[in-house]
Amino acid sequence: MAASTETRFSLDGIDRGSLAVAFVVAQALAFSVAYTAGRPTWYAFFMIASTAVTAYLVHGDSFVVAAATMGSILMIALALPLFLFVARQRPSLIVEKALSPDVHRMLYLGVYGPLLAAVISLLFGVPLAHLFAKGFTGQQLVESLVDLPLVVPHSVAGILILFGFGAGGAFPNVSVLGSMIGMVLAMTFVSAPYAVNATREAFESIDDRLEYASRIHGANRWDTFRRVTAPLAVRGMVTGGVLAWARAVSEFGAVAVVAYSVSFFYPPAGGKVTAQHAPVFVYNTYLQGGLAESGAVAFILLGVSALIFLLVRYLTSDSTTSGGIV
């Protein structure tokens, strides 16, 4: 009996990679035509129809065709705004903003601050994630506290930071409002769950027999974690760090409440400067300069973030990491 995933047409002579490239090229051409004609709706219908046809040609299975078609509708909501955003940018304005010292400071702060938040989230989140993976009494309560920032409105998160660490808070001698410390605390609050949960999943995927074998051969808990558990979970840790960094980069509400403008040491200036976190800066640019100027700044920020994300993913891919016992 033939399998249900048997293709309706023979594609044995066609490389799947070439088919994917052809599909992407067709999407690009269709979008270009629709955008030039001023009819982006045409492209939305084309994407849905071409996805359904491609799924039919490759699989010939009604379930796969239906799933691909439904998924393409969601992709329209995700991809079409991005495509139109890129297509409508003015290169001259992007260059102008890219040469602006204010944008340089924004980019530095937008990468440096979230990086500190991600490192803090991993430094203290990895041990907690390991405890979650092993289990302990009262774990559900602690898990609820860790996941709370995922459901708390962003502006409320900023208020919580001010109550917890501002005047009359846990560290009364530490300046939080309008400071780099306050901004990093706000970012850590909203991004820590991503680091903890991703690392926890990595720990839970490790076979307990490997740790047991390490202990049987005389290794203590520290050596077992350093030589067995941590290397096997390193991909999850990096993934958690990247997610925490990305979440911190995109944070607006909490940062706007705690540290709308911050003073920090800026190496090119050789001293302290005042700047705003990237989402806050983009918002201010939108209020003062309109959609075109804010779009140019957003384009630059999007490009820098994408490059960093792709670089980290490449450095942590299967071809560049062992992921095994060391």
BELWO-V622914 format. One line per field, one symbol per residue. ss: DSSP state (a for helix, b for strand, c for the rest). phi: phi as a letter, one per 40 degrees, with the letter a starting at -180 (. if undefined). burial: 1 if it has 9 or more other ideal C-beta (glycine too) atoms within 8 Angstrom, else 0. A space follows every 50 residues. Layout:
ss: ???
phi: ???
burial: ???
This chain:
ss: cccccccccccccccaaaaaaaaaaaaaaaaaaaaacccaaaaaaaaaaa aaaaaaaacccaaaaaaaaaaaaaaaaaaaaaaaaaacccaaaaaaaacc aaaaaaaaaaaaaaaaaaaaaaaaaaaaaaaaaaccccaaaaaaaaaaaa cccaaaaaaaaaaaaccccccccccccccaaaaaaaaaaaaaaaaaaaaa aaaacccaaaaaaaaaccccaaaaaaaaaaaaaaaaaaaaaaaaaaaaaa ccaaaaaacccbbbbbaaacbbbbbccaaaaaaaaaaaaaaaaaaaaaaa aaaaaaaaaaaaaaaccccccccccc
phi: .cccccccbcbccbcccccccccccccccccccccccgbccdcdcccccc ccccccccbgbcccccccccccccccccccdccccccccbdccccdcccc ccccccccccbcccccccccccdbccdcccccccgacgcccccccccdcc bcdcccdcccccccbcdgccbccbcbcgbcccccccccdcbddccccccc dcccccccccccccccchccccccccbbccccbccccccccccccccccc cbdcccccacbbbacbdccgacbbabcdccccccccccbgcccccccccc cccccccccccccccbcccbbcgbcb
burial: 00000010001000000010001001100110111000010111011101 11011111110001101110111011001100111000100011011000 00111111111111111111110111011111100000100110011010 01011011111100110010000001111111111111111111111111 11100100011001100010001110111111111111111111111110 11111111101111010000001011111111111100000111111111 10011001100110010000100000
